[in-house]
Amino acid sequence: MNHSDHFYEYQIRLEGHVREDWFDGLLVALHPEGETVISGRMDQAALHGLLTRIRDLGLVLISVQRYLDEKGTSDE
């Protein structure tokens, strides 16, 4: 099954704090323990683009989590 055209809610955790305007269109939360959490709805192409941007900026990736809806299924 091809999931490239489906949108999912993702949460990406980074080490350190980043500027919120680096990730326009996404929710950026700066946590007091020194992590940044970026959240948003995106397809696979957008996710890969975001991960490439994180790498290119030299940021430390902690985790990537895809969330399912309240029924336990993804939005397909």
N, CA, C and O atoms as a Maestro MAE file, in Angstrom:
{
 s_m_m2io_version
 :::
 2.0.0
}

f_m_ct {
 s_m_title
 :::
 protein
 m_atom[304] {
  # First column is atom index #
  i_m_mmod_type
  r_m_x_coord
  r_m_y_coord
  r_m_z_coord
  i_m_residue_number
  s_m_chain_name
  s_m_pdb_residue_name
  s_m_pdb_atom_name
  i_m_atomic_number
  :::
  1 25 0.841 -1.178 0.000 1 A "MET " " N  " 7
  2 3 0.000 0.000 0.000 1 A "MET " " CA " 6
  3 2 0.890 1.246 0.000 1 A "MET " " C  " 6
  4 15 1.886 1.306 0.720 1 A "MET " " O  " 8
  5 25 0.525 2.220 -0.800 2 A "ASN " " N  " 7
  6 3 1.283 3.466 -0.897 2 A "ASN " " CA " 6
  7 2 0.704 4.507 0.054 2 A "ASN " " C  " 6
  8 15 -0.449 4.911 -0.091 2 A "ASN " " O  " 8
  9 25 1.503 4.937 1.023 3 A "HIS " " N  " 7
  10 3 1.051 5.920 2.011 3 A "HIS " " CA " 6
  11 2 1.560 7.317 1.704 3 A "HIS " " C  " 6
  12 15 1.380 8.228 2.512 3 A "HIS " " O  " 8
  13 25 2.188 7.503 0.558 4 A "SER " " N  " 7
  14 3 2.837 8.785 0.281 4 A "SER " " CA " 6
  15 2 1.861 9.938 0.150 4 A "SER " " C  " 6
  16 15 2.242 11.089 0.362 4 A "SER " " O  " 8
  17 25 0.597 9.655 -0.198 5 A "ASP " " N  " 7
  18 3 -0.365 10.740 -0.363 5 A "ASP " " CA " 6
  19 2 -1.309 10.883 0.825 5 A "ASP " " C  " 6
  20 15 -2.285 11.629 0.747 5 A "ASP " " O  " 8
  21 25 -1.038 10.186 1.915 6 A "HIS " " N  " 7
  22 3 -1.863 10.272 3.120 6 A "HIS " " CA " 6
  23 2 -1.225 11.234 4.118 6 A "HIS " " C  " 6
  24 15 -0.002 11.338 4.213 6 A "HIS " " O  " 8
  25 25 -2.074 11.926 4.851 7 A "PHE " " N  " 7
  26 3 -1.603 12.875 5.857 7 A "PHE " " CA " 6
  27 2 -1.766 12.265 7.242 7 A "PHE " " C  " 6
  28 15 -2.780 11.635 7.543 7 A "PHE " " O  " 8
  29 25 -0.757 12.462 8.077 8 A "TYR " " N  " 7
  30 3 -0.761 11.970 9.448 8 A "TYR " " CA " 6
  31 2 -0.288 13.079 10.372 8 A "TYR " " C  " 6
  32 15 0.367 14.028 9.941 8 A "TYR " " O  " 8
  33 25 -0.625 12.950 11.633 9 A "GLU " " N  " 7
  34 3 -0.148 13.879 12.657 9 A "GLU " " CA " 6
  35 2 1.183 13.344 13.181 9 A "GLU " " C  " 6
  36 15 1.274 12.194 13.611 9 A "GLU " " O  " 8
  37 25 2.208 14.184 13.141 10 A "TYR " " N  " 7
  38 3 3.540 13.796 13.599 10 A "TYR " " CA " 6
  39 2 4.002 14.707 14.721 10 A "TYR " " C  " 6
  40 15 3.623 15.876 14.800 10 A "TYR " " O  " 8
  41 25 4.836 14.137 15.589 11 A "GLN " " N  " 7
  42 3 5.515 14.910 16.624 11 A "GLN " " CA " 6
  43 2 7.003 14.575 16.536 11 A "GLN " " C  " 6
  44 15 7.398 13.412 16.629 11 A "GLN " " O  " 8
  45 25 7.817 15.609 16.357 12 A "ILE " " N  " 7
  46 3 9.261 15.457 16.220 12 A "ILE " " CA " 6
  47 2 9.922 16.146 17.403 12 A "ILE " " C  " 6
  48 15 9.672 17.323 17.661 12 A "ILE " " O  " 8
  49 25 10.765 15.414 18.124 13 A "ARG " " N  " 7
  50 3 11.473 15.962 19.285 13 A "ARG " " CA " 6
  51 2 12.925 16.211 18.910 13 A "ARG " " C  " 6
  52 15 13.588 15.360 18.318 13 A "ARG " " O  " 8
  53 25 13.406 17.407 19.273 14 A "LEU " " N  " 7
  54 3 14.780 17.802 18.991 14 A "LEU " " CA " 6
  55 2 15.490 18.174 20.279 14 A "LEU " " C  " 6
  56 15 14.861 18.616 21.241 14 A "LEU " " O  " 8
  57 25 16.797 17.995 20.294 15 A "GLU " " N  " 7
  58 3 17.610 18.438 21.425 15 A "GLU " " CA " 6
  59 2 17.864 19.933 21.270 15 A "GLU " " C  " 6
  60 15 18.217 20.407 20.190 15 A "GLU " " O  " 8
  61 25 17.681 20.667 22.363 16 A "GLY " " N  " 7
  62 3 17.916 22.110 22.342 16 A "GLY " " CA " 6
  63 2 16.698 22.894 21.892 16 A "GLY " " C  " 6
  64 15 15.664 22.325 21.541 16 A "GLY " " O  " 8
  65 25 16.841 24.197 21.911 17 A "HIS " " N  " 7
  66 3 15.771 25.097 21.487 17 A "HIS " " CA " 6
  67 2 16.103 25.668 20.120 17 A "HIS " " C  " 6
  68 15 17.260 25.969 19.825 17 A "HIS " " O  " 8
  69 25 15.083 25.815 19.292 18 A "VAL " " N  " 7
  70 3 15.261 26.379 17.954 18 A "VAL " " CA " 6
  71 2 14.332 27.575 17.793 18 A "VAL " " C  " 6
  72 15 13.409 27.774 18.584 18 A "VAL " " O  " 8
  73 25 14.585 28.353 16.774 19 A "ARG " " N  " 7
  74 3 13.709 29.486 16.479 19 A "ARG " " CA " 6
  75 2 12.404 28.967 15.896 19 A "ARG " " C  " 6
  76 15 12.399 28.125 14.997 19 A "ARG " " O  " 8
  77 25 11.303 29.481 16.419 20 A "GLU " " N  " 7
  78 3 9.994 29.021 15.974 20 A "GLU " " CA " 6
  79 2 9.748 29.323 14.503 20 A "GLU " " C  " 6
  80 15 9.044 28.567 13.834 20 A "GLU " " O  " 8
  81 25 10.309 30.408 13.983 21 A "ASP " " N  " 7
  82 3 10.060 30.774 12.587 21 A "ASP " " CA " 6
  83 2 10.828 29.895 11.594 21 A "ASP " " C  " 6
  84 15 10.645 30.048 10.386 21 A "ASP " " O  " 8
  85 25 11.670 28.992 12.062 22 A "TRP " " N  " 7
  86 3 12.358 28.056 11.172 22 A "TRP " " CA " 6
  87 2 11.401 27.006 10.614 22 A "TRP " " C  " 6
  88 15 11.708 26.364 9.609 22 A "TRP " " O  " 8
  89 25 10.256 26.825 11.249 23 A "PHE " " N  " 7
  90 3 9.330 25.761 10.872 23 A "PHE " " CA " 6
  91 2 7.916 26.319 10.718 23 A "PHE " " C  " 6
  92 15 6.987 25.892 11.403 23 A "PHE " " O  " 8
  93 25 7.774 27.275 9.810 24 A "ASP " " N  " 7
  94 3 6.474 27.905 9.562 24 A "ASP " " CA " 6
  95 2 5.416 26.860 9.217 24 A "ASP " " C  " 6
  96 15 5.684 25.897 8.500 24 A "ASP " " O  " 8
  97 25 4.213 27.069 9.741 25 A "GLY " " N  " 7
  98 3 3.102 26.174 9.473 25 A "GLY " " CA " 6
  99 2 3.009 25.008 10.428 25 A "GLY " " C  " 6
  100 15 2.049 24.239 10.371 25 A "GLY " " O  " 8
  101 25 3.990 24.858 11.309 26 A "LEU " " N  " 7
  102 3 3.986 23.779 12.285 26 A "LEU " " CA " 6
  103 2 3.984 24.368 13.689 26 A "LEU " " C  " 6
  104 15 4.457 25.484 13.906 26 A "LEU " " O  " 8
  105 25 3.453 23.614 14.628 27 A "LEU " " N  " 7
  106 3 3.452 24.033 16.028 27 A "LEU " " CA " 6
  107 2 4.822 23.718 16.618 27 A "LEU " " C  " 6
  108 15 5.274 22.574 16.577 27 A "LEU " " O  " 8
  109 25 5.479 24.736 17.164 28 A "VAL " " N  " 7
  110 3 6.800 24.568 17.770 28 A "VAL " " CA " 6
  111 2 6.687 24.904 19.247 28 A "VAL " " C  " 6
  112 15 6.316 26.020 19.609 28 A "VAL " " O  " 8
  113 25 7.010 23.929 20.106 29 A "ALA " " N  " 7
  114 3 6.952 24.125 21.554 29 A "ALA " " CA " 6
  115 2 8.353 23.960 22.132 29 A "ALA " " C  " 6
  116 15 9.013 22.944 21.915 29 A "ALA " " O  " 8
  117 25 8.793 24.969 22.867 30 A "LEU " " N  " 7
  118 3 10.098 24.932 23.529 30 A "LEU " " CA " 6
  119 2 9.889 24.483 24.972 30 A "LEU " " C  " 6
  120 15 9.210 25.163 25.742 30 A "LEU " " O  " 8
  121 25 10.460 23.360 25.333 31 A "HIS " " N  " 7
  122 3 10.268 22.805 26.669 31 A "HIS " " CA " 6
  123 2 11.411 23.229 27.586 31 A "HIS " " C  " 6
  124 15 12.552 23.347 27.142 31 A "HIS " " O  " 8
  125 25 11.106 23.462 28.877 32 A "PRO " " N  " 7
  126 3 12.112 23.959 29.813 32 A "PRO " " CA " 6
  127 2 13.292 23.011 30.015 32 A "PRO " " C  " 6
  128 15 14.376 23.454 30.394 32 A "PRO " " O  " 8
  129 25 13.102 21.725 29.773 33 A "GLU " " N  " 7
  130 3 14.212 20.777 29.955 33 A "GLU " " CA " 6
  131 2 15.191 20.802 28.791 33 A "GLU " " C  " 6
  132 15 16.127 20.004 28.744 33 A "GLU " " O  " 8
  133 25 14.975 21.725 27.845 34 A "GLY " " N  " 7
  134 3 15.930 21.905 26.759 34 A "GLY " " CA " 6
  135 2 15.607 21.174 25.477 34 A "GLY " " C  " 6
  136 15 16.493 20.964 24.648 34 A "GLY " " O  " 8
  137 25 14.368 20.786 25.295 35 A "GLU " " N  " 7
  138 3 13.953 20.127 24.062 35 A "GLU " " CA " 6
  139 2 12.975 21.013 23.301 35 A "GLU " " C  " 6
  140 15 12.305 21.871 23.876 35 A "GLU " " O  " 8
  141 25 12.915 20.782 22.002 36 A "THR " " N  " 7
  142 3 11.915 21.410 21.149 36 A "THR " " CA " 6
  143 2 11.030 20.306 20.600 36 A "THR " " C  " 6
  144 15 11.526 19.262 20.177 36 A "THR " " O  " 8
  145 25 9.713 20.533 20.603 37 A "VAL " " N  " 7
  146 3 8.775 19.584 20.017 37 A "VAL " " CA " 6
  147 2 8.069 20.288 18.864 37 A "VAL " " C  " 6
  148 15 7.454 21.339 19.044 37 A "VAL " " O  " 8
  149 25 8.168 19.697 17.690 38 A "ILE " " N  " 7
  150 3 7.518 20.217 16.493 38 A "ILE " " CA " 6
  151 2 6.373 19.275 16.162 38 A "ILE " " C  " 6
  152 15 6.575 18.065 16.057 38 A "ILE " " O  " 8
  153 25 5.164 19.822 15.996 39 A "SER " " N  " 7
  154 3 3.988 19.005 15.715 39 A "SER " " CA " 6
  155 2 3.267 19.540 14.494 39 A "SER " " C  " 6
  156 15 3.257 20.742 14.229 39 A "SER " " O  " 8
  157 25 2.668 18.624 13.760 40 A "GLY " " N  " 7
  158 3 1.875 19.050 12.621 40 A "GLY " " CA " 6
  159 2 1.399 17.880 11.792 40 A "GLY " " C  " 6
  160 15 1.864 16.750 11.936 40 A "GLY " " O  " 8
  161 25 0.464 18.185 10.925 41 A "ARG " " N  " 7
  162 3 -0.122 17.200 10.022 41 A "ARG " " CA " 6
  163 2 0.593 17.314 8.676 41 A "ARG " " C  " 6
  164 15 0.691 18.400 8.104 41 A "ARG " " O  " 8
  165 25 1.089 16.185 8.180 42 A "MET " " N  " 7
  166 3 1.832 16.228 6.919 42 A "MET " " CA " 6
  167 2 1.821 14.869 6.237 42 A "MET " " C  " 6
  168 15 1.529 13.846 6.856 42 A "MET " " O  " 8
  169 25 2.146 14.880 4.949 43 A "ASP " " N  " 7
  170 3 2.305 13.637 4.202 43 A "ASP " " CA " 6
  171 2 3.772 13.207 4.253 43 A "ASP " " C  " 6
  172 15 4.603 13.877 4.865 43 A "ASP " " O  " 8
  173 25 4.079 12.089 3.607 44 A "GLN " " N  " 7
  174 3 5.442 11.554 3.654 44 A "GLN " " CA " 6
  175 2 6.459 12.502 3.028 44 A "GLN " " C  " 6
  176 15 7.569 12.646 3.541 44 A "GLN " " O  " 8
  177 25 6.091 13.149 1.925 45 A "ALA " " N  " 7
  178 3 7.023 14.077 1.274 45 A "ALA " " CA " 6
  179 2 7.372 15.232 2.204 45 A "ALA " " C  " 6
  180 15 8.538 15.615 2.307 45 A "ALA " " O  " 8
  181 25 6.372 15.787 2.879 46 A "ALA " " N  " 7
  182 3 6.615 16.894 3.808 46 A "ALA " " CA " 6
  183 2 7.442 16.427 5.001 46 A "ALA " " C  " 6
  184 15 8.321 17.155 5.465 46 A "ALA " " O  " 8
  185 25 7.173 15.227 5.502 47 A "LEU " " N  " 7
  186 3 7.946 14.684 6.622 47 A "LEU " " CA " 6
  187 2 9.415 14.524 6.235 47 A "LEU " " C  " 6
  188 15 10.304 14.914 6.991 47 A "LEU " " O  " 8
  189 25 9.665 13.958 5.072 48 A "HIS " " N  " 7
  190 3 11.056 13.784 4.631 48 A "HIS " " CA " 6
  191 2 11.735 15.131 4.411 48 A "HIS " " C  " 6
  192 15 12.920 15.285 4.708 48 A "HIS " " O  " 8
  193 25 10.993 16.105 3.892 49 A "GLY " " N  " 7
  194 3 11.548 17.446 3.733 49 A "GLY " " CA " 6
  195 2 11.905 18.068 5.072 49 A "GLY " " C  " 6
  196 15 12.949 18.707 5.208 49 A "GLY " " O  " 8
  197 25 11.028 17.880 6.071 50 A "LEU " " N  " 7
  198 3 11.285 18.408 7.410 50 A "LEU " " CA " 6
  199 2 12.509 17.735 8.034 50 A "LEU " " C  " 6
  200 15 13.349 18.407 8.633 50 A "LEU " " O  " 8
  201 25 12.611 16.422 7.896 51 A "LEU " " N  " 7
  202 3 13.765 15.711 8.447 51 A "LEU " " CA " 6
  203 2 15.062 16.134 7.753 51 A "LEU " " C  " 6
  204 15 16.108 16.219 8.395 51 A "LEU " " O  " 8
  205 25 14.998 16.396 6.467 52 A "THR " " N  " 7
  206 3 16.170 16.897 5.741 52 A "THR " " CA " 6
  207 2 16.570 18.268 6.261 52 A "THR " " C  " 6
  208 15 17.754 18.551 6.439 52 A "THR " " O  " 8
  209 25 15.578 19.119 6.503 53 A "ARG " " N  " 7
  210 3 15.863 20.459 7.029 53 A "ARG " " CA " 6
  211 2 16.516 20.373 8.407 53 A "ARG " " C  " 6
  212 15 17.477 21.088 8.690 53 A "ARG " " O  " 8
  213 25 15.987 19.493 9.263 54 A "ILE " " N  " 7
  214 3 16.555 19.293 10.601 54 A "ILE " " CA " 6
  215 2 18.016 18.856 10.486 54 A "ILE " " C  " 6
  216 15 18.878 19.363 11.204 54 A "ILE " " O  " 8
  217 25 18.287 17.921 9.589 55 A "ARG " " N  " 7
  218 3 19.668 17.465 9.368 55 A "ARG " " CA " 6
  219 2 20.552 18.598 8.864 55 A "ARG " " C  " 6
  220 15 21.659 18.800 9.362 55 A "ARG " " O  " 8
  221 25 20.055 19.341 7.870 56 A "ASP " " N  " 7
  222 3 20.843 20.421 7.271 56 A "ASP " " CA " 6
  223 2 21.158 21.535 8.269 56 A "ASP " " C  " 6
  224 15 22.189 22.199 8.157 56 A "ASP " " O  " 8
  225 25 20.269 21.740 9.244 57 A "LEU " " N  " 7
  226 3 20.498 22.747 10.276 57 A "LEU " " CA " 6
  227 2 21.442 22.240 11.371 57 A "LEU " " C  " 6
  228 15 21.834 23.003 12.254 57 A "LEU " " O  " 8
  229 25 21.804 20.960 11.313 58 A "GLY " " N  " 7
  230 3 22.713 20.390 12.307 58 A "GLY " " CA " 6
  231 2 22.049 20.127 13.643 58 A "GLY " " C  " 6
  232 15 22.725 20.067 14.670 58 A "GLY " " O  " 8
  233 25 20.722 19.968 13.645 59 A "LEU " " N  " 7
  234 3 19.989 19.739 14.887 59 A "LEU " " CA " 6
  235 2 20.027 18.262 15.259 59 A "LEU " " C  " 6
  236 15 20.134 17.396 14.390 59 A "LEU " " O  " 8
  237 25 19.939 17.982 16.560 60 A "VAL " " N  " 7
  238 3 19.954 16.604 17.050 60 A "VAL " " CA " 6
  239 2 18.518 16.106 17.163 60 A "VAL " " C  " 6
  240 15 17.724 16.639 17.938 60 A "VAL " " O  " 8
  241 25 18.195 15.081 16.383 61 A "LEU " " N  " 7
  242 3 16.870 14.470 16.380 61 A "LEU " " CA " 6
  243 2 16.780 13.464 17.519 61 A "LEU " " C  " 6
  244 15 17.621 12.572 17.637 61 A "LEU " " O  " 8
  245 25 15.752 13.611 18.361 62 A "ILE " " N  " 7
  246 3 15.540 12.671 19.464 62 A "ILE " " CA " 6
  247 2 14.548 11.589 19.054 62 A "ILE " " C  " 6
  248 15 14.800 10.401 19.254 62 A "ILE " " O  " 8
  249 25 13.404 12.008 18.472 63 A "SER " " N  " 7
  250 3 12.396 11.021 18.093 63 A "SER " " CA " 6
  251 2 11.423 11.598 17.074 63 A "SER " " C  " 6
  252 15 11.259 12.811 16.943 63 A "SER " " O  " 8
  253 25 10.782 10.673 16.355 64 A "VAL " " N  " 7
  254 3 9.683 11.003 15.440 64 A "VAL " " CA " 6
  255 2 8.547 10.061 15.792 64 A "VAL " " C  " 6
  256 15 8.743 8.847 15.855 64 A "VAL " " O  " 8
  257 25 7.363 10.608 16.021 65 A "GLN " " N  " 7
  258 3 6.203 9.800 16.404 65 A "GLN " " CA " 6
  259 2 5.030 10.135 15.500 65 A "GLN " " C  " 6
  260 15 4.692 11.305 15.326 65 A "GLN " " O  " 8
  261 25 4.403 9.110 14.920 66 A "ARG " " N  " 7
  262 3 3.172 9.309 14.156 66 A "ARG " " CA " 6
  263 2 2.004 8.936 15.052 66 A "ARG " " C  " 6
  264 15 2.017 7.892 15.704 66 A "ARG " " O  " 8
  265 25 0.991 9.800 15.081 67 A "TYR " " N  " 7
  266 3 -0.155 9.579 15.952 67 A "TYR " " CA " 6
  267 2 -1.353 9.113 15.156 67 A "TYR " " C  " 6
  268 15 -1.580 9.555 14.030 67 A "TYR " " O  " 8
  269 25 -2.111 8.221 15.748 68 A "LEU " " N  " 7
  270 3 -3.341 7.720 15.164 68 A "LEU " " CA " 6
  271 2 -4.519 8.480 15.737 68 A "LEU " " C  " 6
  272 15 -4.402 9.131 16.775 68 A "LEU " " O  " 8
  273 25 -5.664 8.395 15.055 69 A "ASP " " N  " 7
  274 3 -6.857 9.078 15.557 69 A "ASP " " CA " 6
  275 2 -7.435 8.324 16.754 69 A "ASP " " C  " 6
  276 15 -6.894 7.302 17.175 69 A "ASP " " O  " 8
  277 25 -8.539 8.838 17.298 70 A "GLU " " N  " 7
  278 3 -9.108 8.264 18.524 70 A "GLU " " CA " 6
  279 2 -9.628 6.842 18.335 70 A "GLU " " C  " 6
  280 15 -9.846 6.142 19.324 70 A "GLU " " O  " 8
  281 25 -9.834 6.392 17.092 71 A "LYS " " N  " 7
  282 3 -10.283 5.028 16.823 71 A "LYS " " CA " 6
  283 2 -9.110 4.065 16.683 71 A "LYS " " C  " 6
  284 15 -9.302 2.862 16.512 71 A "LYS " " O  " 8
  285 25 -7.891 4.603 16.758 72 A "GLY " " N  " 7
  286 3 -6.717 3.758 16.629 72 A "GLY " " CA " 6
  287 2 -6.325 3.477 15.198 72 A "GLY " " C  " 6
  288 15 -5.571 2.544 14.924 72 A "GLY " " O  " 8
  289 25 -6.841 4.290 14.276 73 A "THR " " N  " 7
  290 3 -6.502 4.118 12.865 73 A "THR " " CA " 6
  291 2 -5.896 5.395 12.331 73 A "THR " " C  " 6
  292 15 -6.097 6.476 12.885 73 A "THR " " O  " 8
  293 25 -5.163 5.259 11.262 74 A "SER " " N  " 7
  294 3 -4.625 6.449 10.614 74 A "SER " " CA " 6
  295 2 -5.658 7.004 9.650 74 A "SER " " C  " 6
  296 15 -6.553 6.281 9.214 74 A "SER " " O  " 8
  297 25 -5.542 8.265 9.320 75 A "ASP " " N  " 7
  298 3 -6.484 8.949 8.438 75 A "ASP " " CA " 6
  299 2 -6.133 8.637 6.994 75 A "ASP " " C  " 6
  300 15 -5.262 9.280 6.408 75 A "ASP " " O  " 8
  301 25 -6.814 7.646 6.419 76 A "GLU " " N  " 7
  302 3 -6.516 7.261 5.039 76 A "GLU " " CA " 6
  303 2 -7.689 7.513 4.149 76 A "GLU " " C  " 6
  304 15 -7.622 7.248 2.949 76 A "GLU " " O  " 8
  :::
 }
 m_bond[303] {
  # First column is bond index #
  i_m_from
  i_m_to
  i_m_order
  :::
  1 1 2 1
  2 2 3 1
  3 3 4 2
  4 3 5 1
  5 5 6 1
  6 6 7 1
  7 7 8 2
  8 7 9 1
  9 9 10 1
  10 10 11 1
  11 11 12 2
  12 11 13 1
  13 13 14 1
  14 14 15 1
  15 15 16 2
  16 15 17 1
  17 17 18 1
  18 18 19 1
  19 19 20 2
  20 19 21 1
  21 21 22 1
  22 22 23 1
  23 23 24 2
  24 23 25 1
  25 25 26 1
  26 26 27 1
  27 27 28 2
  28 27 29 1
  29 29 30 1
  30 30 31 1
  31 31 32 2
  32 31 33 1
  33 33 34 1
  34 34 35 1
  35 35 36 2
  36 35 37 1
  37 37 38 1
  38 38 39 1
  39 39 40 2
  40 39 41 1
  41 41 42 1
  42 42 43 1
  43 43 44 2
  44 43 45 1
  45 45 46 1
  46 46 47 1
  47 47 48 2
  48 47 49 1
  49 49 50 1
  50 50 51 1
  51 51 52 2
  52 51 53 1
  53 53 54 1
  54 54 55 1
  55 55 56 2
  56 55 57 1
  57 57 58 1
  58 58 59 1
  59 59 60 2
  60 59 61 1
  61 61 62 1
  62 62 63 1
  63 63 64 2
  64 63 65 1
  65 65 66 1
  66 66 67 1
  67 67 68 2
  68 67 69 1
  69 69 70 1
  70 70 71 1
  71 71 72 2
  72 71 73 1
  73 73 74 1
  74 74 75 1
  75 75 76 2
  76 75 77 1
  77 77 78 1
  78 78 79 1
  79 79 80 2
  80 79 81 1
  81 81 82 1
  82 82 83 1
  83 83 84 2
  84 83 85 1
  85 85 86 1
  86 86 87 1
  87 87 88 2
  88 87 89 1
  89 89 90 1
  90 90 91 1
  91 91 92 2
  92 91 93 1
  93 93 94 1
  94 94 95 1
  95 95 96 2
  96 95 97 1
  97 97 98 1
  98 98 99 1
  99 99 100 2
  100 99 101 1
  101 101 102 1
  102 102 103 1
  103 103 104 2
  104 103 105 1
  105 105 106 1
  106 106 107 1
  107 107 108 2
  108 107 109 1
  109 109 110 1
  110 110 111 1
  111 111 112 2
  112 111 113 1
  113 113 114 1
  114 114 115 1
  115 115 116 2
  116 115 117 1
  117 117 118 1
  118 118 119 1
  119 119 120 2
  120 119 121 1
  121 121 122 1
  122 122 123 1
  123 123 124 2
  124 123 125 1
  125 125 126 1
  126 126 127 1
  127 127 128 2
  128 127 129 1
  129 129 130 1
  130 130 131 1
  131 131 132 2
  132 131 133 1
  133 133 134 1
  134 134 135 1
  135 135 136 2
  136 135 137 1
  137 137 138 1
  138 138 139 1
  139 139 140 2
  140 139 141 1
  141 141 142 1
  142 142 143 1
  143 143 144 2
  144 143 145 1
  145 145 146 1
  146 146 147 1
  147 147 148 2
  148 147 149 1
  149 149 150 1
  150 150 151 1
  151 151 152 2
  152 151 153 1
  153 153 154 1
  154 154 155 1
  155 155 156 2
  156 155 157 1
  157 157 158 1
  158 158 159 1
  159 159 160 2
  160 159 161 1
  161 161 162 1
  162 162 163 1
  163 163 164 2
  164 163 165 1
  165 165 166 1
  166 166 167 1
  167 167 168 2
  168 167 169 1
  169 169 170 1
  170 170 171 1
  171 171 172 2
  172 171 173 1
  173 173 174 1
  174 174 175 1
  175 175 176 2
  176 175 177 1
  177 177 178 1
  178 178 179 1
  179 179 180 2
  180 179 181 1
  181 181 182 1
  182 182 183 1
  183 183 184 2
  184 183 185 1
  185 185 186 1
  186 186 187 1
  187 187 188 2
  188 187 189 1
  189 189 190 1
  190 190 191 1
  191 191 192 2
  192 191 193 1
  193 193 194 1
  194 194 195 1
  195 195 196 2
  196 195 197 1
  197 197 198 1
  198 198 199 1
  199 199 200 2
  200 199 201 1
  201 201 202 1
  202 202 203 1
  203 203 204 2
  204 203 205 1
  205 205 206 1
  206 206 207 1
  207 207 208 2
  208 207 209 1
  209 209 210 1
  210 210 211 1
  211 211 212 2
  212 211 213 1
  213 213 214 1
  214 214 215 1
  215 215 216 2
  216 215 217 1
  217 217 218 1
  218 218 219 1
  219 219 220 2
  220 219 221 1
  221 221 222 1
  222 222 223 1
  223 223 224 2
  224 223 225 1
  225 225 226 1
  226 226 227 1
  227 227 228 2
  228 227 229 1
  229 229 230 1
  230 230 231 1
  231 231 232 2
  232 231 233 1
  233 233 234 1
  234 234 235 1
  235 235 236 2
  236 235 237 1
  237 237 238 1
  238 238 239 1
  239 239 240 2
  240 239 241 1
  241 241 242 1
  242 242 243 1
  243 243 244 2
  244 243 245 1
  245 245 246 1
  246 246 247 1
  247 247 248 2
  248 247 249 1
  249 249 250 1
  250 250 251 1
  251 251 252 2
  252 251 253 1
  253 253 254 1
  254 254 255 1
  255 255 256 2
  256 255 257 1
  257 257 258 1
  258 258 259 1
  259 259 260 2
  260 259 261 1
  261 261 262 1
  262 262 263 1
  263 263 264 2
  264 263 265 1
  265 265 266 1
  266 266 267 1
  267 267 268 2
  268 267 269 1
  269 269 270 1
  270 270 271 1
  271 271 272 2
  272 271 273 1
  273 273 274 1
  274 274 275 1
  275 275 276 2
  276 275 277 1
  277 277 278 1
  278 278 279 1
  279 279 280 2
  280 279 281 1
  281 281 282 1
  282 282 283 1
  283 283 284 2
  284 283 285 1
  285 285 286 1
  286 286 287 1
  287 287 288 2
  288 287 289 1
  289 289 290 1
  290 290 291 1
  291 291 292 2
  292 291 293 1
  293 293 294 1
  294 294 295 1
  295 295 296 2
  296 295 297 1
  297 297 298 1
  298 298 299 1
  299 299 300 2
  300 299 301 1
  301 301 302 1
  302 302 303 1
  303 303 304 2
  :::
 }
}
